[in-house]
């Protein structure tokens, strides 16, 4: 990957999750959705598929086919999530719980795709040992929290905590790409 593309991927992997986290904070502070919050959320979700492919490409060839599959499935889920943001805007849906109720099983299916794709991607990062391991562990921990909220009777605030952890992992991956950081083991192997 040439340097300008690498930097673009890295900065996008920092910016989009930061904006998404800001929209979650705005949603919590406002007690639900607002038009401005939803438009920013849409802007944050829109580049996720491309960012995931870029993060995969930054780790090639070590990340393998599992990393590509995980990046594609995770990114595909965000195409749907971007759509739900527009749906909330168009239908004037006031909060996440009503959006989830309106979308039903298709939302759950895409949430499952996000978790499965993310777990594939995160585990491929750990095997590739290109990015710092903590980035993958944060990403995986966030997915685990999101899955727990979907299947266990725990407070919905853990959904936001899961998103924050996922986003922190992606931001760390983006920073690793921008800085050209590689894990210590890979750096020693290439020396």
ChimeraX attribute file (.defattr): number of C-alpha atoms within 10 A of each C-alpha:
attribute: neighborCount
match mode: 1-to-1
recipient: residues
	/A:1	11
	/A:2	7
	/A:3	11
	/A:4	10
	/A:5	13
	/A:6	20
	/A:7	18
	/A:8	16
	/A:9	25
	/A:10	26
	/A:11	18
	/A:12	23
	/A:13	30
	/A:14	23
	/A:15	18
	/A:16	24
	/A:17	25
	/A:18	18
	/A:19	19
	/A:20	22
	/A:21	22
	/A:22	17
	/A:23	22
	/A:24	22
	/A:25	15
	/A:26	17
	/A:27	19
	/A:28	14
	/A:29	10
	/A:30	12
	/A:31	12
	/A:32	16
	/A:33	22
	/A:34	19
	/A:35	15
	/A:36	12
	/A:37	22
	/A:38	23
	/A:39	16
	/A:40	18
	/A:41	23
	/A:42	24
	/A:43	16
	/A:44	23
	/A:45	23
	/A:46	19
	/A:47	19
	/A:48	23
	/A:49	18
	/A:50	17
	/A:51	23
	/A:52	25
	/A:53	19
	/A:54	24
	/A:55	26
	/A:56	25
	/A:57	19
	/A:58	24
	/A:59	20
	/A:60	16
	/A:61	11
	/A:62	16
	/A:63	23
	/A:64	17
	/A:65	15
	/A:66	18
	/A:67	30
	/A:68	22
	/A:69	19
	/A:70	26
	/A:71	29
	/A:72	22
	/A:73	23
	/A:74	27
	/A:75	25
	/A:76	19
	/A:77	22
	/A:78	23
	/A:79	17
	/A:80	16
	/A:81	20
	/A:82	20
	/A:83	14
	/A:84	19
	/A:85	23
	/A:86	16
	/A:87	16
	/A:88	20
	/A:89	19
	/A:90	10
	/A:91	9
	/A:92	13
	/A:93	17
	/A:94	16
	/A:95	16
	/A:96	16
	/A:97	12
	/A:98	13
	/A:99	18
	/A:100	14
	/A:101	10
	/A:102	15
	/A:103	13
	/A:104	11
	/A:105	11
	/A:106	12
	/A:107	18
	/A:108	13
	/A:109	12
	/A:110	19
	/A:111	21
	/A:112	19
	/A:113	20
	/A:114	25
	/A:115	23
	/A:116	18
	/A:117	24
	/A:118	28
	/A:119	24
	/A:120	21
	/A:121	30
	/A:122	27
	/A:123	19
	/A:124	25
	/A:125	26
	/A:126	17
	/A:127	14
	/A:128	19
	/A:129	19
	/A:130	25
	/A:131	25
	/A:132	18
	/A:133	19
	/A:134	14
	/A:135	25
	/A:136	26
	/A:137	19
	/A:138	21
	/A:139	27
	/A:140	23
	/A:141	20
	/A:142	26
	/A:143	27
	/A:144	19
	/A:145	20
	/A:146	24
	/A:147	19
	/A:148	17
	/A:149	18
	/A:150	15
	/A:151	8
	/A:152	8
	/A:153	8
	/A:154	12
	/A:155	9
	/A:156	14
	/A:157	11
	/A:158	16
	/A:159	21
	/A:160	19
	/A:161	18
	/A:162	23
	/A:163	22
	/A:164	22
	/A:165	24
	/A:166	27
	/A:167	25
	/A:168	22
	/A:169	27
	/A:170	27
	/A:171	23
	/A:172	23
	/A:173	29
	/A:174	30
	/A:175	21
	/A:176	21
	/A:177	26
	/A:178	21
	/A:179	12
	/A:180	15
	/A:181	16
	/A:182	16
	/A:183	14
	/A:184	13
	/A:185	10
	/A:186	14
	/A:187	12
	/A:188	9
	/A:189	7
	/A:190	7
	/A:191	5
